[in-house]
Amino acid sequence: MGEKIETHCSRCSKKLNTWDLRISRALAYRYPACEDCIADEYGMDTAGFRRTMEHYFDIRPCLGL
């Protein structure tokens, strides 16, 4: 799993990892959110959301996620 940091999702309070922070920054979130909450907001599953992030922003999570 990605490196854990001492920040929590602004929506569900789940502990965030570095991937969550990267996608929160890429989408200009004022308060970081977890991948699950962001994908849900866009009406996508996690796999579809990751494909979208790779296509538009050319970023992808490390292989451990």
C-alpha positions, 0 to 999 in steps of 0.5 A: 500500500502507498505510504501513509501520512498523517492527513485524513480525507475531508469527507470520510476521515480515512487516512490518506496516502501519497496517491490520494494527495497527488490526485487531490492536488491535480484536481485542485481540491482545497482539502485533500480527499481519498480516491474512493470519495473523489471517484464517487463524486465523479460517478466512477469506480476506482479503476475507471477513475485511475484510467481517467487520471492517466489519460488526462494528467499522465499520472498513475499510482505506484504498483503497490496500490 
